[in-house]
Amino acid sequence: MSLTGKVAFVAGASRGIGATIAAALAAEGAAVAVAARSEEQGKLPGTIGSVAAAINESGGHAFPVACDVTDEESVNKAVAKTVSELGGIDILVANAGVLWLGPIETTPLKRWQLCLDVNLTGVFLVTKAVVPEVRKRGGGSLIAITTTGVDMIEHGSNAYWVSKAAAERLYLGLAADLREDNIAVNCLSPSRVVLTEGWQAGGSGLQIPPEMVEPPEAMGRAAVRLAGQDARGVTGTVQRSEALTF
């Protein structure tokens, strides 16, 4: 599926699923804004500069843009810089996220709030900023990265799943609002567990059986399929990476 001529803004793209999706979109011809807070190497590997450089070295077109999804001014500046550099935005991948799987009764308030700030308010802010730009292009695709944990209510509750469930509700409703603008709005989650750097750091030491592990490339392929269409295609859905068949 060619994305030649399209511009993608990928939030949370300095490592893990976001970096994989950014590379997959670029490989299909999209120009990609690699957006995240990680301008310098921190506790976890990966920066926006290293991801953009790897894409460019592979023949793609990417540039790094600093973006804190919890800060509206930072988000607006990142989107404006992308439009200035690349001419517009056709595709949004709202991937920035933090992980906390502890039980509710032992969850510090700051961890609860952080999950809501990044996983929900962050999606709201980048979407709010990008929608007018996509509308100017006559349509496009918005994708929020969520989790199968939203459906796993028999396993209890935690801040991560709650925040992702709220993000899904945001996007399912937004699809109806933006249908007349020819903007597809969908959620995408791994079908199984992707062992990203963030998972390794925040997965509470959970051991995942090998058969439950999904390669990150599956998310890249699924994101390309959703990115390559608009509201005339699939919209208002929650898709699982390995089950995406359209």
Secondary structure as UniProt FT lines:
FT   TURN            4..5
FT   STRAND          7..11
FT   HELIX           16..27
FT   TURN            28..29
FT   STRAND          31..36
FT   HELIX           48..57
FT   TURN            58..59
FT   STRAND          61..66
FT   TURN            69..70
FT   HELIX           72..86
FT   STRAND          91..94
FT   HELIX           104..106
FT   HELIX           109..116
FT   HELIX           117..121
FT   HELIX           122..136
FT   TURN            137..138
FT   STRAND          140..145
FT   HELIX           148..151
FT   HELIX           153..155
FT   HELIX           159..178
FT   HELIX           179..181
FT   STRAND          183..189
FT   HELIX           197..202
FT   TURN            204..205
FT   HELIX           210..212
FT   HELIX           217..227
FT   TURN            231..232
FT   STRAND          237..240
FT   HELIX           241..243
//
